[in-house]
Amino acid sequence: ISALNNNQFSGTISPNIEWFNLETLNLSNNKFSGGISFLHSATGINSLDLSNNLFTGPIYYPSTLFQSFNVAFNKLSGAIPPGIFSYPYINLINLSNNQLTGTIPEN
């Protein structure tokens, strides 16, 4: 578990970070910015909370087995990725309070 929430961390997160042996990553309530493509290396994480930051750009949802995916209250934009709601082990997806457009995918 890595809980770095409720601080004043800022800046972007490097896409080169390797999240080995982490099941839970909580970076909520900080001032992180930039895109969330750094999640491409988040293969072991099953609970992710990036809420209440300043992340921008499209939603990047890696093809892993997240159980919880919270990116609420950021500045993410674009469409919701197709298939995001069809992962068999997902219990929570929170995309609220962003700048998303388009339609909600059917599956």
Rosetta blueprint (number, residue, H / E / L):
1 I L
2 S E
3 A E
4 L L
5 N L
6 N L
7 N L
8 Q L
9 F L
10 S E
11 G E
12 T L
13 I L
14 S L
15 P L
16 N L
17 I L
18 E L
19 W L
20 F L
21 N L
22 L L
23 E L
24 T E
25 L E
26 N E
27 L L
28 S L
29 N L
30 N L
31 K E
32 F E
33 S E
34 G E
35 G L
36 I L
37 S H
38 F H
39 L H
40 H H
41 S H
42 A L
43 T L
44 G L
45 I L
46 N L
47 S E
48 L E
49 D E
50 L L
51 S L
52 N L
53 N L
54 L E
55 F E
56 T E
57 G E
58 P L
59 I L
60 Y L
61 Y L
62 P L
63 S L
64 T L
65 L L
66 F L
67 Q L
68 S E
69 F E
70 N E
71 V L
72 A L
73 F L
74 N L
75 K E
76 L E
77 S E
78 G E
79 A L
80 I L
81 P L
82 P L
83 G L
84 I L
85 F L
86 S L
87 Y L
88 P L
89 Y L
90 I L
91 N L
92 L E
93 I E
94 N E
95 L L
96 S L
97 N L
98 N L
99 Q E
100 L E
101 T L
102 G L
103 T L
104 I L
105 P L
106 E L
107 N L
